Structures are given as C-alpha cells and as structure tokens.
C-alpha cells in the first residue's frame, strides 16, 4: 500500500479481487427483478441456493451483483481472529431444500 506520494505506506495490506462471478442465488427467494433490457434492476435479499454453492470457492462474487462478495466460514473466522475492523460482514440466508 502506497501513500499519495507513491511511497510505501505499509506491507501489511493486500487487495483481493476474484475474477469472474458465480451463479449462486435462488432467484425466486432472492426477489431478483429484471429490467426491460434483461439486466438485474433489484435484488430484495441475497438468498443462496445450496445446490449452486456446493462446490463454490471460499471467496467469490455474486453474478447478479458483482460488487458483492461471498466468503465462507473459514474466512469469517480468520478475519474475526485477527481483529480486523475494516471488513464489513453480513450473514446470508441459505435456501432450505425439502
């Protein structure tokens, strides 16, 4: 990480930028709404489809909203164990299959 004068500020930080995104939502339960052109215009709630995330990586983007990341429980535990305060985590609901 560099400061505004391009001097090394710290080696303690890094950026994670996963490439691509995963089709992981249950569209009906998530309330995905499409616009006239076929693009996603709203997602009421992010609800994961267990079949779609069964073999998902530990960190990935949501294809319907690539600005959102999904992480697994191991990642959450590591962040909490290190006491990071600049990572905002929120639990996601997983659709329950009968």
C-alpha positions as CSV (number, residue, x, y, z in Angstrom):
1,X,0.0,0.0,0.0
2,X,1.4,3.4,-1.0
3,X,0.6,6.9,0.2
4,X,-0.4,9.8,-2.1
5,X,3.3,10.5,-2.9
6,X,3.7,6.8,-4.0
7,X,5.9,6.0,-1.0
8,X,5.5,2.6,0.6
9,X,3.0,3.1,3.4
10,X,2.7,-0.5,4.7
11,X,3.3,-4.1,3.6
12,X,0.6,-5.3,6.0
13,X,-2.3,-4.8,3.4
14,X,-3.3,-6.5,0.3
15,X,-6.2,-6.4,-2.2
16,X,-8.3,-9.4,-3.1
17,X,-10.0,-9.2,-6.5
18,X,-11.6,-12.5,-7.6
19,X,-12.1,-12.7,-11.3
20,X,-15.5,-13.8,-12.6
21,X,-18.7,-14.4,-10.6
22,X,-20.8,-17.4,-9.6
23,X,-24.4,-18.0,-10.3
24,X,-25.3,-18.7,-6.6
25,X,-28.6,-17.2,-5.8
26,X,-32.1,-18.7,-5.7
27,X,-33.7,-16.0,-7.9
28,X,-37.2,-16.5,-6.6
29,X,-36.3,-16.4,-2.9
30,X,-34.0,-13.5,-3.5
31,X,-36.6,-11.5,-5.3
32,X,-34.4,-10.8,-8.4
33,X,-36.1,-8.3,-10.7
34,X,-35.1,-7.7,-14.3
35,X,-35.5,-4.6,-16.4
36,X,-36.8,-4.4,-19.9
37,X,-33.3,-5.0,-21.3
38,X,-32.8,-8.1,-19.3
39,X,-30.4,-6.6,-16.7
40,X,-30.9,-7.1,-13.0
41,X,-32.5,-3.9,-11.5
42,X,-33.2,-5.2,-8.0
43,X,-32.4,-8.0,-5.5
44,X,-34.6,-7.9,-2.4
45,X,-32.4,-10.2,-0.4
46,X,-29.4,-12.4,-1.2
47,X,-30.5,-16.0,-0.6
48,X,-28.0,-18.7,-1.6
49,X,-29.1,-21.8,-3.5
50,X,-27.3,-24.8,-1.7
51,X,-27.0,-26.7,-5.0
52,X,-25.3,-23.8,-6.7
53,X,-22.8,-23.2,-3.9
54,X,-22.0,-26.8,-3.1
55,X,-18.6,-26.6,-4.8
56,X,-18.1,-22.9,-4.6
57,X,-14.6,-21.4,-3.7
58,X,-14.0,-19.8,-0.3
59,X,-14.3,-16.4,-1.9
60,X,-16.4,-15.3,-4.9
61,X,-18.5,-12.6,-6.4
62,X,-22.3,-12.9,-7.0
63,X,-23.0,-12.9,-10.8
64,X,-26.2,-10.9,-10.4
65,X,-24.4,-8.2,-8.3
66,X,-20.6,-8.5,-8.9
67,X,-19.8,-5.7,-6.4
68,X,-20.9,-8.1,-3.6
69,X,-18.5,-10.8,-2.4
70,X,-19.4,-14.1,-0.6
71,X,-16.9,-15.7,1.8
72,X,-17.0,-19.0,3.6
73,X,-17.0,-19.5,7.4
74,X,-13.2,-20.1,7.5
75,X,-12.6,-16.6,6.0
76,X,-15.0,-15.1,8.6
77,X,-13.2,-16.9,11.5
78,X,-9.8,-15.7,10.2
79,X,-11.0,-12.1,10.0
80,X,-12.5,-12.2,13.4
81,X,-9.5,-13.9,14.9
82,X,-7.2,-11.1,13.6
83,X,-9.5,-8.4,14.9
84,X,-9.8,-6.6,11.6
85,X,-12.2,-3.7,11.9
86,X,-12.3,-2.6,8.2
87,X,-14.2,-5.6,6.9
88,X,-18.0,-5.5,6.9
89,X,-19.5,-9.0,7.1
90,X,-23.2,-9.9,7.0
91,X,-24.7,-13.4,7.1
92,X,-26.6,-14.7,4.1
93,X,-29.6,-16.9,4.2
94,X,-29.3,-20.3,2.5
95,X,-32.5,-21.7,0.9
96,X,-33.6,-24.8,2.7
97,X,-34.5,-27.7,0.4
98,X,-37.2,-30.1,1.5
